[in-house]
Amino acid sequence: MAGKVKWVTDIEKSVLINNFEKRGWIQVAENEDWNFYWMSVQTIRNVFSVETGYRLSDDQIVNHFPNHYELTRKDLMVKNIKRYRKELEKEGSPLAEKDENGKYIYLDFVPVTFMLPADYNLFVEEFRKNPSSTWIMKPCGKAQGKGIFLINKLSQIKKWSRDSKTSSFVSQSSKEAYVISLYINNPLLIGGKKFDLRLYVLVSTYRPLRCYMYKLGFCRFCTVKYTPSTSELDNMFVHLTNVAIQKHGDDYNHIHGGKWTVSNLRLYLESTRGKEVTSKLFDDIHWIIVQSLKAVAPVMNNDKHCFECYGYDIIIDDKLKPWLIEVNASPSLTSSTANDRILKYNLINDTLNIAVPNGEIPDCKWNKSPPKEALGNYEILYDEEMAQSDGADRDLRSRSGQSIGLKGNRARDSGKPVLTTWK
Ligand SMILES: Nc1ncnc2c1ncn2[C@@H]1O[C@H](COP(=O)(O)OP(=O)(O)OP(=O)(O)O)[C@@H](O)[C@H]1O
């Protein structure tokens, strides 16, 4: 082996450092020669900024794509998905088929969203069509539930707009873009409580697209029972599932941290709703993840030094339809419970095994196609190259709405015809 991997991080998390040390890698300073840098999203901006003129060499790997924000900023994600749908529609793709109400049958997986202030008039038009709806306002550049509020009257948004214009104190932040999304007010409840899913998805290349799904995602529960009642619109313990919010609730449980594993959810749904619908739900979840990645693939800077482990946030409604809420570039590596620590340690371990094969000095020119044994708890979600070499891109859905396997090699492995259901 030609030398040890030299690592740097600006995120002081034990789940990272323990993984680097376990591999016998050597810590160096940022201004020294490094091979592997696990960096924050602020740092990636500098690494790839034109001003710094920094050029990565073939033995250097980083954990973000330069313009990851095309997927991970709330407004840009929606913009890219809207553009993708329009393009498919123009091409006459069956994926862009619409129902009698003009809604995409297969690509309606993000709650209706507008950018503010830019799309204010469009929002008002939409709001008036259904004046009893509830909407959620979210600042594009913030996380952990900060700056989020719910509204159900136009006057509230007018007031927000007036306040942010007149107050000099907030004038800086008012320049910050917001998104306003239709609030999913019929979430699936378990024990009367709302939850969302946090799923991890690793992308090793965008062109061709190759992505992996981590099997050990989890559900994050609210501490307070859900009610769509307008009198509770201000109660964030009812509506926001972020751990950063919920941990301040009186009923927050420090042992399990309000979390369930995805496999528990699956078992629960299989026993309460049946295997078939549960299987379809998980197929649909995989479908929306792949579609979101395909939506941004053409605009991503597919730099060969980069990989990315995204945190997907998904809400399931009471009709078992999944909704993509947002994608995080730096999913939290903070551990709120003992199980959390194990999960996140293993997540990083499995991510490194794919991104830096055999723990050896990286070569960014490798074809990023690890053997199955190296995947750990990841499984291939979509492999564009394999899908194409199979003779047909397998992401077509049957017109009956049945979901179709997405893994490039799935049909070949199972010997089934082109349209197969994900298990
Ligand atoms: N359209 C929606 N309908 C219902 N609930 C929503 C919707 N959008 C967001 N939420 C709730 O609000 C929470 C916070 O939203 P979101 O994840 O977009 O914001 P964030 O502050 O960026 O969080 P994060 O820390 O995950 O980045 C979600 O986890 C979800 O519980």
PDBQT file of the ligand as one rigid body, heavy atoms in Angstrom, charges set to zero:
ROOT
HETATM    1  N1  LIG A 501     -45.026  20.938   3.312  1.00  0.00    +0.000 N 
HETATM    2  C1  LIG A 501     -44.965  20.444   4.549  1.00  0.00    +0.000 A 
HETATM    3  N2  LIG A 501     -46.030  19.804   5.076  1.00  0.00    +0.000 NA
HETATM    4  C2  LIG A 501     -45.999  19.303   6.333  1.00  0.00    +0.000 A 
HETATM    5  N3  LIG A 501     -44.932  19.407   7.147  1.00  0.00    +0.000 NA
HETATM    6  C3  LIG A 501     -43.842  20.038   6.692  1.00  0.00    +0.000 A 
HETATM    7  C4  LIG A 501     -43.797  20.577   5.364  1.00  0.00    +0.000 A 
HETATM    8  N4  LIG A 501     -42.579  21.146   5.187  1.00  0.00    +0.000 NA
HETATM    9  C5  LIG A 501     -41.905  20.959   6.336  1.00  0.00    +0.000 A 
HETATM   10  N5  LIG A 501     -42.654  20.303   7.249  1.00  0.00    +0.000 N 
HETATM   11  C6  LIG A 501     -42.245  19.954   8.628  1.00  0.00    +0.000 C 
HETATM   12  O1  LIG A 501     -41.322  20.916   9.056  1.00  0.00    +0.000 OA
HETATM   13  C7  LIG A 501     -40.064  20.305   9.348  1.00  0.00    +0.000 C 
HETATM   14  C8  LIG A 501     -38.951  21.234   8.937  1.00  0.00    +0.000 C 
HETATM   15  O2  LIG A 501     -38.982  21.448   7.550  1.00  0.00    +0.000 OA
HETATM   16  P1  LIG A 501     -37.666  21.385   6.690  1.00  0.00    +0.000 P 
HETATM   17  O3  LIG A 501     -36.996  20.071   6.879  1.00  0.00    +0.000 OA
HETATM   18  O4  LIG A 501     -38.010  21.763   5.304  1.00  0.00    +0.000 OA
HETATM   19  O5  LIG A 501     -36.856  22.569   7.368  1.00  0.00    +0.000 OA
HETATM   20  P2  LIG A 501     -35.413  22.727   7.992  1.00  0.00    +0.000 P 
HETATM   21  O6  LIG A 501     -35.526  23.759   9.039  1.00  0.00    +0.000 OA
HETATM   22  O7  LIG A 501     -34.490  22.991   6.878  1.00  0.00    +0.000 OA
HETATM   23  O8  LIG A 501     -35.050  21.327   8.624  1.00  0.00    +0.000 OA
HETATM   24  P3  LIG A 501     -33.671  20.497   8.547  1.00  0.00    +0.000 P 
HETATM   25  O9  LIG A 501     -32.993  20.689   9.845  1.00  0.00    +0.000 OA
HETATM   26  O10 LIG A 501     -34.160  19.077   8.329  1.00  0.00    +0.000 OA
HETATM   27  O11 LIG A 501     -32.865  20.984   7.428  1.00  0.00    +0.000 OA
HETATM   28  C9  LIG A 501     -40.085  18.990   8.584  1.00  0.00    +0.000 C 
HETATM   29  O12 LIG A 501     -39.232  18.047   9.179  1.00  0.00    +0.000 OA
HETATM   30  C10 LIG A 501     -41.551  18.615   8.667  1.00  0.00    +0.000 C 
HETATM   31  O13 LIG A 501     -41.833  17.999   9.900  1.00  0.00    +0.000 OA
ENDROOT
TORSDOF 0
